Amino acid sequence: MIDSRALLDASARIASDVEIGPWTIIGPDVEIGAGTVIGPHVVVRGPTRIGSHNRIFQFASVGEDCQDKKYRGEPTRLEIGDHNVIREGVTIHRGTVQDQGLTKIGSHNLLMAYAHVAHDCMVGDNIILANNVALAGHVHVGDHAILGGFTAVHQFCHIGAHVMCGAGTVVLKDIPAYVMATGNSAKPHGINVEGLRRRGFSPEALRTLRQAYKVVYRQRLTLEQALEKLNEMLASCAELQPLIDSLQASTRGIIR
């Protein structure tokens, strides 16, 4: 059902069962998939594609021009997957031509109230951004990461899969996969064992990941030396691959 007080551009492509609340504005070049529910007072600007079965709460701003001073009105994009929950006051901006011209959010994510996803961010699947999390431009967040309330992530940082950040964390460098971090600036505090256990990681895999953490953070090795050891351990534990990948992909250096 689309409320009669909503304002929809004639070019917007909206599935027949989408629900849109009063005083919501849907602009041109917007596509909204089946089963999506959009509350009142939401603004969606394009080019934006929103997948199926998403829930967007009141006062969210989705697909707005970015806040980068280099932006000159180029037709950049926002893509949002399926089964996401986007809570009150969340802001998500489109990309810039200085990157790929794309901001992308995967599926099955929870973006809590007043979270901000800036231009050119790449957010994976099954992620939680708690209240007031702020992702600066070009940030990448891996699958199953959880960022506590008021976490602030510097531009171009990469946060690996299964990472957990405590509330108020300030991220200035990359966080490798599986690592727990907190503080200003972020410091590592071991492997996210409880989260991994809940996701079905075996006791053997958890033991190996603990050993891998010690290789990276306790043996005073360079990153190259640590990667050499981790690759030797990989044959007996495939779960090490995301950790190795996140270390190899780091361009800003990792938190220490």
C-alpha positions in Angstrom: 0.0 0.0 0.0 1.3 3.4 -0.9 -0.1 6.3 1.2 -1.8 9.0 -0.8 0.4 11.6 1.0 3.7 10.1 -0.3 5.4 11.8 -3.3 6.6 9.4 -6.0 8.5 10.4 -9.1 6.8 8.9 -12.2 10.0 7.2 -13.3 10.5 5.3 -10.0 10.2 1.5 -10.5 8.3 0.1 -7.5 7.1 -3.5 -7.0 3.4 -3.9 -6.6 3.5 -5.0 -3.0 5.8 -2.3 -1.7 4.4 -0.3 1.3 5.3 3.4 1.5 4.2 5.7 4.4 3.0 9.3 4.4 5.2 12.2 3.5 7.9 9.9 2.1 9.6 11.1 -1.1 10.8 8.7 -3.7 12.9 10.4 -6.4 13.7 9.6 -10.0 16.0 6.6 -10.9 14.9 4.7 -7.9 14.0 1.0 -8.0 12.4 -0.8 -5.0 12.0 -4.5 -4.8 9.1 -6.7 -3.7 8.1 -6.9 -0.1 9.9 -3.7 1.0 8.3 -1.5 3.6 9.2 2.2 3.8 8.0 4.2 6.7 6.9 7.9 6.9 9.1 10.9 6.2 11.8 8.9 4.4 13.7 10.4 1.4 15.1 8.1 -1.3 17.1 9.7 -4.1 18.5 8.0 -7.1 20.2 6.5 -8.9 19.4 3.9 -6.2 18.4 0.3 -6.3 16.8 -1.3 -3.2 16.2 -5.0 -3.2 13.4 -7.1 -1.8 12.0 -7.4 1.8 13.8 -4.5 3.3 12.4 -2.4 6.1 13.3 1.3 6.2 12.1 3.3 9.2 11.0 7.0 9.5 13.3 9.9 8.7 16.0 7.8 7.0 17.8 9.5 4.1 18.8 6.9 1.4 20.8 7.7 -1.7 21.5 11.3 -1.0 24.3 13.3 -2.6 27.5 12.6 -0.7 29.3 15.1 1.5 32.6 14.9 -0.3 33.6 18.4 -1.4 34.9 16.9 -4.7 31.4 15.8 -5.7 30.1 17.8 -8.6 26.7 16.2 -9.1 27.9 13.2 -11.2 25.3 10.4 -11.5 26.7 7.9 -9.0 24.8 5.0 -7.5 23.6 3.3 -4.4 22.8 -0.4 -4.3 21.1 -2.1 -1.3 20.5 -5.9 -1.2 17.7 -7.8 0.4 16.3 -8.3 3.9 18.0 -5.3 5.5 16.6 -3.3 8.4 17.4 0.4 8.2 16.3 2.2 11.4 15.3 5.8 12.2 17.5 8.6 10.9 20.0 6.4 9.1 21.9 8.3 6.3 23.3 6.5 3.3 25.1 8.4 0.5 25.8 7.5 -3.1 29.4 7.0 -4.4 31.9 9.3 -6.1 33.6 9.1 -9.5 36.9 9.2 -7.6 36.2 5.6 -6.6 33.8 3.2 -8.4 30.9 5.6 -8.3 29.0 3.2 -6.1 28.0 2.7 -2.5 26.9 -0.8 -1.8 25.2 -2.5 1.1 24.6 -6.3 1.0 21.8 -8.3 2.6 20.5 -9.3 6.0 22.1 -6.2 7.7 20.8 -4.2 10.6 21.7 -0.5 10.6 20.5 0.9 13.9 19.3 4.4 14.5 21.3 7.4 13.2 24.1 5.2 11.7 25.8 6.9 8.7 27.2 5.1 5.6 29.3 7.6 3.6 30.1 7.6 -0.1 31.8 4.6 -1.7 31.4 2.3 1.3 31.2 -1.4 0.7 29.2 -3.1 3.4 28.8 -6.9 3.3 26.2 -9.3 4.6 24.9 -10.0 8.1 26.4 -6.9 9.6 25.2 -4.9 12.6 26.0 -1.2 12.8 24.7 -0.1 16.2 23.3 3.3 17.0 25.3 6.3 15.7 28.0 4.3 14.0 29.7 6.5 11.4 31.5 5.0 8.4 33.6 7.6 6.5 34.1 7.4 2.7 35.6 4.4 1.0 35.3 2.1 4.1 34.9 -1.6 3.6 33.1 -3.8 6.2 33.3 -7.6 5.9 30.5 -10.1 6.5 29.2 -10.7 10.1 31.1 -7.7 11.5 29.5 -6.0 14.5 30.3 -2.3 15.3 29.2 -1.0 18.7 27.4 2.2 19.2 29.3 5.5 18.3 32.1 3.6 16.5 33.8 5.9 14.1 35.7 4.5 11.1 38.3 6.7 9.2 38.1 6.9 5.5 39.6 4.0 3.4 39.8 1.6 6.4 38.9 -2.0 6.0 37.2 -4.0 8.7 37.4 -7.7 8.2 34.8 -10.4 8.4 33.5 -11.4 11.9 35.2 -8.4 13.6 33.6 -7.0 16.7 34.2 -3.4 17.8 33.2 -2.2 21.3 31.1 1.0 21.8 32.9 4.2 21.1 35.8 2.7 19.1 37.8 5.0 16.8 39.1 3.0 13.9 42.1 4.6 12.2 43.7 1.5 10.6 42.5 -1.8 9.2 41.1 -4.4 11.5 41.9 -8.0 10.4 39.2 -10.6 10.2 38.0 -12.2 13.4 39.6 -9.6 15.7 37.9 -7.9 18.6 38.8 -4.2 19.0 38.0 -1.2 21.2 39.5 2.1 22.2 40.5 5.5 20.8 42.3 4.6 18.7 41.3 1.0 18.3 43.5 -1.7 19.9 43.2 -5.5 19.3 41.8 -7.6 22.2 41.9 -11.2 20.9 39.7 -13.3 18.6 35.9 -12.9 18.6 35.5 -16.4 20.0 32.0 -16.1 21.3 30.7 -14.7 18.0 32.4 -17.4 16.0 31.1 -20.2 18.3 27.6 -18.9 17.8 28.1 -19.1 14.0 29.2 -22.7 14.2 33.0 -22.6 14.1 34.4 -25.8 15.5 36.6 -26.0 18.6 39.5 -27.0 16.4 39.1 -23.9 14.2 38.8 -21.6 17.2 42.0 -23.1 18.7 43.8 -22.4 15.4 42.5 -18.9 15.1 43.7 -18.2 18.6 47.2 -19.4 17.6 47.0 -17.3 14.5 46.2 -14.2 16.6 49.3 -14.9 18.6 51.4 -15.2 15.4 50.2 -11.8 14.3 50.2 -10.0 17.6 52.3 -11.8 20.2 55.5 -13.0 18.4 57.0 -9.6 17.4 57.0 -10.6 13.7 56.7 -8.4 10.8 53.5 -8.7 8.8 55.3 -10.5 6.0 56.8 -13.0 8.5 53.4 -13.5 10.2 51.7 -14.2 6.8 54.4 -16.8 6.0 53.5 -18.7 9.2 49.8 -18.4 8.6 50.1 -19.8 5.1 51.9 -22.8 6.6 48.9 -23.3 9.0 46.3 -22.9 6.3 46.4 -26.5 5.1 44.9 -27.7 8.4 42.4 -24.9 8.9 40.6 -23.3 5.9 39.0 -20.8 8.3 42.4 -19.0 8.3 41.8 -17.8 4.7 39.7 -14.7 5.6 42.3 -13.6 8.1 45.1 -14.0 5.6 43.1 -12.2 2.9 42.4 -9.3 5.2 46.1 -8.9 6.1 47.2 -9.1 2.5 44.6 -6.5 1.4 45.6 -4.0 4.0 46.8 -0.7 2.7 46.6 1.5 5.8 48.3 -1.0 8.1 46.6 -3.0 10.8 45.7 -2.0 14.3 48.3 -2.9 16.9 
